[in-house]
Amino acid sequence: MADIAITSIKLVSGQLKDNLICGETIALGAPVYSDSADQDKLKNGDGTDSGKDDIVGIALIAGEAGHKGVVAIDGCRVKVDATLTVGEQYVLSASGTAGKIAPIGDLIAGNYPCTIFTAVSTSEATVKIHRTGVAKA
C-alpha cells in the first residue's frame, strides 16, 4: 500500500486545538508535532525520525510558517476524502515524505510507529494518537 492522499478533511465530532502556530508549510490532513526547540510551533511529523514522531493531531487547515494552525486531536472523529479500510489502523508514514499517513502494514524495521487514527467507515476515522517512542525491529 502507500500513503493516503487527503485533499479534504472535516471535523465530525470532538474538540479541535486552534491556539497553535505553524513552524513550516503544513498540508491539509498532515499529522503534526509541536517542536519544543522552536517555540512549540507545528511541524510535519515523520515516522523515520524519533524527534518528529510525537504527534499532537491532524491539520484541519493548510498553513504556512507563522500562520495559525488548527488540528483535530485525540478523540476527534474526522471525515476524509480518501478511501479508508474499515477497522484499519493508520500511522505516521515513514515513506520519506514528512506529513503523511499510511496503513500500519507499511511500517518497516527502523520506523518509529505512531498510530494516528482508526477507520470506522470508508470515509471516517477516530483520531487515537499513540506514540511508541521506539524504532520497529
Backbone as CSV, one residue per row, in Angstrom:
resi,resn,N_x,N_y,N_z,CA_x,CA_y,CA_z,C_x,C_y,C_z
1,MET,0.844,-1.177,0.000,0.000,0.000,0.000,0.886,1.236,0.000
2,ALA,0.258,2.381,0.098,1.023,3.636,0.052,0.362,4.664,0.952
3,ASP,1.010,5.813,1.057,0.428,6.921,1.822,-0.954,7.243,1.283
4,ILE,-1.869,7.600,2.191,-3.188,8.013,1.728,-3.125,9.488,1.343
5,ALA,-3.871,9.844,0.321,-3.907,11.235,-0.157,-5.150,11.905,0.410
6,ILE,-4.949,12.874,1.285,-6.065,13.611,1.873,-6.100,15.006,1.263
7,THR,-7.176,15.311,0.555,-7.332,16.662,-0.004,-8.494,17.390,0.651
8,SER,-9.239,16.677,1.506,-10.336,17.276,2.254,-10.458,16.549,3.574
9,ILE,-10.568,17.301,4.660,-10.763,16.714,5.983,-11.655,17.651,6.781
10,LYS,-12.650,17.059,7.446,-13.593,17.849,8.233,-13.773,17.212,9.597
11,LEU,-13.932,18.052,10.601,-14.213,17.582,11.941,-15.676,17.162,12.018
12,VAL,-15.937,15.917,12.405,-17.300,15.412,12.570,-17.740,15.615,14.017
13,SER,-16.850,15.281,14.958,-17.142,15.482,16.375,-15.844,15.579,17.156
14,GLY,-15.961,16.098,18.371,-14.789,16.261,19.216,-14.298,17.696,19.207
15,GLN,-13.264,17.934,19.983,-12.724,19.279,20.097,-11.444,19.401,19.296
16,LEU,-11.262,20.578,18.735,-10.031,20.847,17.997,-9.144,21.752,18.827
17,LYS,-7.924,21.880,18.392,-6.967,22.768,19.052,-6.595,23.833,18.032
18,ASP,-6.806,25.091,18.388,-6.582,26.152,17.397,-5.673,27.279,17.863
19,ASN,-5.045,27.140,19.002,-4.149,28.181,19.503,-2.697,27.852,19.176
20,LEU,-2.472,27.414,17.935,-1.157,26.941,17.504,-0.639,27.764,16.339
21,ILE,0.671,27.760,16.168,1.318,28.475,15.064,2.150,27.481,14.262
22,CYS,2.064,27.562,12.950,2.853,26.690,12.068,4.307,27.150,12.049
23,GLY,5.210,26.198,12.082,6.635,26.487,12.013,7.207,26.219,10.632
24,GLU,6.376,25.673,9.744,6.749,25.385,8.366,5.459,25.194,7.579
25,THR,5.554,24.944,6.292,4.361,24.695,5.491,3.736,23.368,5.908
26,ILE,2.460,23.430,6.254,1.713,22.261,6.696,0.580,22.025,5.706
27,ALA,0.474,20.811,5.198,-0.604,20.472,4.263,-1.859,20.079,5.031
28,LEU,-2.991,20.275,4.419,-4.267,19.823,4.959,-4.199,18.313,5.177
29,GLY,-4.574,17.849,6.372,-4.565,16.424,6.669,-3.238,15.865,7.146
30,ALA,-2.251,16.717,7.314,-0.928,16.251,7.754,-0.911,15.981,9.256
31,PRO,-0.299,14.870,9.678,-0.071,14.667,11.104,1.062,15.598,11.537
32,VAL,0.853,16.315,12.631,1.824,17.326,13.044,2.277,17.122,14.488
33,TYR,3.486,17.594,14.767,4.011,17.563,16.128,4.324,18.985,16.550
34,SER,4.482,19.197,17.841,4.810,20.501,18.403,6.310,20.506,18.684
35,ASP,7.060,21.358,17.981,8.521,21.383,18.081,8.960,22.225,19.281
36,SER,9.342,21.556,20.356,9.747,22.261,21.578,11.008,23.086,21.382
37,ALA,11.811,22.755,20.381,13.025,23.515,20.094,12.726,24.783,19.280
38,ASP,11.473,24.944,18.855,11.081,26.103,18.045,9.765,26.685,18.565
39,GLN,9.732,27.006,19.854,8.588,27.656,20.492,7.278,26.876,20.316
40,ASP,7.377,25.557,20.297,6.214,24.667,20.166,5.417,24.893,18.881
41,LYS,6.080,25.318,17.836,5.395,25.508,16.552,5.099,24.155,15.911
42,LEU,3.999,24.114,15.152,3.604,22.890,14.456,4.535,22.592,13.293
43,LYS,4.918,21.332,13.197,5.739,20.882,12.076,5.249,19.514,11.628
44,ASN,5.579,19.147,10.409,5.157,17.876,9.830,5.820,16.697,10.533
45,GLY,5.000,15.734,10.944,5.523,14.527,11.563,6.234,13.658,10.546
46,ASP,7.173,12.850,11.032,7.951,11.971,10.158,8.272,10.685,10.905
47,GLY,7.777,9.569,10.388,7.968,8.273,11.030,9.367,7.706,10.919
48,THR,10.273,8.413,10.251,11.656,7.951,10.170,12.559,8.690,11.150
49,ASP,11.997,9.608,11.945,12.790,10.458,12.835,12.152,10.469,14.225
50,SER,12.856,9.943,15.224,12.288,9.859,16.572,11.986,11.227,17.161
51,GLY,12.574,12.277,16.647,12.293,13.623,17.132,11.051,14.227,16.504
52,LYS,10.505,13.564,15.482,9.359,14.120,14.762,8.146,13.190,14.778
53,ASP,8.115,12.281,15.756,7.018,11.308,15.806,6.066,11.515,16.980
54,ASP,6.234,12.589,17.721,5.371,12.872,18.874,4.184,13.723,18.408
55,ILE,3.264,13.097,17.722,2.161,13.767,17.036,1.133,14.318,18.026
56,VAL,0.671,15.565,17.755,-0.357,16.189,18.590,-1.721,16.180,17.914
57,GLY,-1.757,15.979,16.605,-3.028,15.962,15.895,-2.863,15.973,14.391
58,ILE,-4.009,16.154,13.703,-4.047,16.189,12.239,-4.486,17.582,11.817
59,ALA,-3.750,18.186,10.894,-4.053,19.541,10.440,-5.409,19.604,9.727
60,LEU,-6.286,20.473,10.237,-7.599,20.666,9.623,-7.588,21.793,8.600
61,ILE,-6.513,22.579,8.613,-6.317,23.616,7.595,-4.849,23.589,7.174
62,ALA,-4.610,23.977,5.944,-3.228,24.110,5.479,-2.682,25.421,6.038
63,GLY,-1.375,25.483,6.236,-0.794,26.710,6.778,0.649,26.892,6.389
64,GLU,1.062,28.120,6.394,2.457,28.490,6.131,3.124,28.857,7.458
65,ALA,4.432,28.874,7.478,5.174,29.258,8.675,4.679,30.607,9.178
66,GLY,4.401,30.664,10.477,3.933,31.900,11.102,2.424,32.057,11.110
67,HIS,1.710,31.228,10.364,0.247,31.303,10.317,-0.379,30.394,11.370
68,LYS,-1.647,30.625,11.641,-2.397,29.846,12.618,-2.556,28.401,12.162
69,GLY,-2.446,27.480,13.108,-2.671,26.071,12.835,-3.879,25.575,13.609
70,VAL,-4.649,24.701,13.001,-5.822,24.106,13.634,-5.723,22.601,13.451
71,VAL,-5.825,21.847,14.556,-5.676,20.393,14.466,-6.806,19.651,15.165
72,ALA,-7.151,18.489,14.610,-8.046,17.538,15.269,-7.167,16.732,16.214
73,ILE,-7.572,16.654,17.469,-6.758,15.979,18.473,-7.349,14.619,18.842
74,ASP,-6.648,13.928,19.719,-7.055,12.612,20.190,-8.531,12.619,20.601
75,GLY,-9.281,11.648,20.124,-10.694,11.527,20.465,-11.639,12.131,19.434
76,CYS,-11.126,12.911,18.504,-11.962,13.508,17.459,-12.365,12.465,16.427
77,ARG,-13.460,12.738,15.772,-13.861,11.939,14.613,-13.753,12.859,13.407
78,VAL,-13.108,12.372,12.340,-12.914,13.175,11.143,-13.448,12.455,9.912
79,LYS,-13.832,13.251,8.931,-14.263,12.721,7.633,-13.207,13.152,6.629
80,VAL,-12.695,12.192,5.866,-11.671,12.480,4.865,-12.158,12.050,3.491
81,ASP,-11.561,12.635,2.454,-11.966,12.254,1.099,-11.214,11.037,0.576
82,ALA,-10.311,10.484,1.375,-9.574,9.285,0.975,-10.433,8.050,1.255
83,THR,-10.187,6.969,0.520,-10.898,5.720,0.778,-10.136,4.943,1.838
84,LEU,-10.801,4.707,2.962,-10.192,4.017,4.081,-10.707,2.581,4.164
85,THR,-9.948,1.716,4.817,-10.365,0.338,5.057,-10.901,0.265,6.483
86,VAL,-12.169,-0.101,6.613,-12.816,-0.136,7.920,-12.030,-1.043,8.874
87,GLY,-11.766,-0.514,10.068,-11.032,-1.259,11.085,-9.522,-1.132,10.983
88,GLU,-9.024,-0.591,9.890,-7.574,-0.443,9.685,-7.019,0.682,10.557
89,GLN,-5.857,0.437,11.146,-5.145,1.492,11.851,-4.232,2.190,10.856
90,TYR,-4.207,3.503,10.943,-3.350,4.305,10.085,-2.320,5.004,10.955
91,VAL,-1.106,5.071,10.451,0.031,5.536,11.240,0.775,6.667,10.541
92,LEU,1.645,7.290,11.299,2.550,8.284,10.746,3.419,7.582,9.709
93,SER,3.394,8.084,8.492,4.123,7.438,7.411,5.636,7.549,7.590
94,ALA,6.313,6.544,7.122,7.771,6.528,7.114,8.257,6.399,5.676
95,SER,7.489,6.981,4.753,7.796,6.872,3.327,8.946,7.769,2.896
96,GLY,9.370,8.642,3.800,10.413,9.596,3.427,9.854,10.971,3.130
97,THR,8.535,11.087,3.088,7.884,12.377,2.905,7.171,12.716,4.203
98,ALA,7.613,13.764,4.884,7.023,14.160,6.159,5.580,14.612,5.968
99,GLY,4.771,14.438,7.019,3.397,14.908,6.999,2.423,14.000,6.281
100,LYS,2.714,12.714,6.207,1.844,11.758,5.508,1.348,10.681,6.463
101,ILE,0.258,10.022,6.060,-0.363,8.948,6.830,-0.423,7.709,5.946
102,ALA,-0.158,6.537,6.549,-0.148,5.282,5.800,-0.798,4.175,6.628
103,PRO,-1.226,3.088,5.972,-1.730,1.928,6.723,-0.608,1.341,7.577
104,ILE,-0.969,0.772,8.715,0.023,0.249,9.650,0.921,-0.809,9.014
105,GLY,0.407,-1.561,8.057,1.196,-2.608,7.409,2.364,-2.095,6.598
106,ASP,2.410,-0.798,6.344,3.508,-0.212,5.568,4.775,-0.008,6.399
107,LEU,4.680,-0.099,7.729,5.854,0.134,8.567,6.895,-0.965,8.370
108,ILE,8.151,-0.559,8.389,9.259,-1.499,8.265,10.240,-1.269,9.412
109,ALA,11.204,-2.146,9.554,12.223,-2.017,10.597,12.892,-0.652,10.506
110,GLY,13.076,-0.041,11.671,13.710,1.268,11.749,12.722,2.418,11.791
111,ASN,11.446,2.165,11.458,10.416,3.205,11.527,9.992,3.414,12.975
112,TYR,9.493,4.617,13.273,9.000,4.952,14.607,7.475,4.944,14.581
113,PRO,6.849,3.847,15.024,5.397,3.729,14.943,4.657,4.767,15.788
114,CYS,3.681,5.403,15.177,2.794,6.326,15.871,1.428,6.210,15.205
115,THR,0.475,5.595,15.918,-0.875,5.466,15.390,-1.519,6.846,15.335
116,ILE,-2.197,7.145,14.217,-2.876,8.425,14.036,-4.385,8.251,14.194
117,PHE,-4.964,7.313,13.462,-6.400,7.063,13.591,-6.758,5.666,13.140
118,THR,-8.003,5.280,13.469,-8.572,4.002,13.046,-9.817,4.304,12.228
119,ALA,-9.944,3.679,11.059,-11.092,3.903,10.187,-12.334,3.242,10.771
120,VAL,-13.417,4.026,10.886,-14.686,3.486,11.370,-15.677,3.333,10.218
121,SER,-15.341,3.885,9.062,-16.098,3.703,7.823,-15.101,3.929,6.686
122,THR,-15.561,3.881,5.459,-14.636,4.087,4.333,-14.240,5.546,4.165
123,SER,-14.867,6.449,4.944,-14.511,7.863,4.830,-14.387,8.574,6.177
124,GLU,-14.587,7.852,7.285,-14.478,8.481,8.608,-13.536,7.681,9.501
125,ALA,-12.886,8.418,10.406,-11.931,7.789,11.310,-11.980,8.459,12.671
126,THR,-11.616,7.693,13.690,-11.486,8.223,15.036,-10.007,8.444,15.305
127,VAL,-9.661,9.679,15.639,-8.268,10.026,15.937,-7.908,9.416,17.287
128,LYS,-6.892,8.607,17.286,-6.384,7.982,18.505,-4.878,7.899,18.353
129,ILE,-4.206,8.915,18.866,-2.760,9.019,18.698,-2.052,8.211,19.766
130,HIS,-1.166,7.338,19.313,-0.370,6.528,20.230,1.052,6.425,19.692
131,ARG,1.959,7.036,20.400,3.376,7.028,20.029,4.100,5.973,20.850
132,THR,4.867,5.137,20.164,5.625,4.114,20.888,6.954,4.653,21.413
133,GLY,7.573,5.566,20.661,8.852,6.132,21.078,10.049,5.244,20.806
134,VAL,9.820,4.102,20.163,10.920,3.194,19.838,10.837,2.793,18.364
135,ALA,11.977,2.474,17.802,12.016,2.039,16.405,11.548,0.595,16.301
136,LYS,10.827,0.304,15.236,10.375,-1.070,14.972,11.589,-1.938,14.642
137,ALA,11.627,-3.128,15.222,12.751,-4.043,14.986,12.537,-4.803,13.686
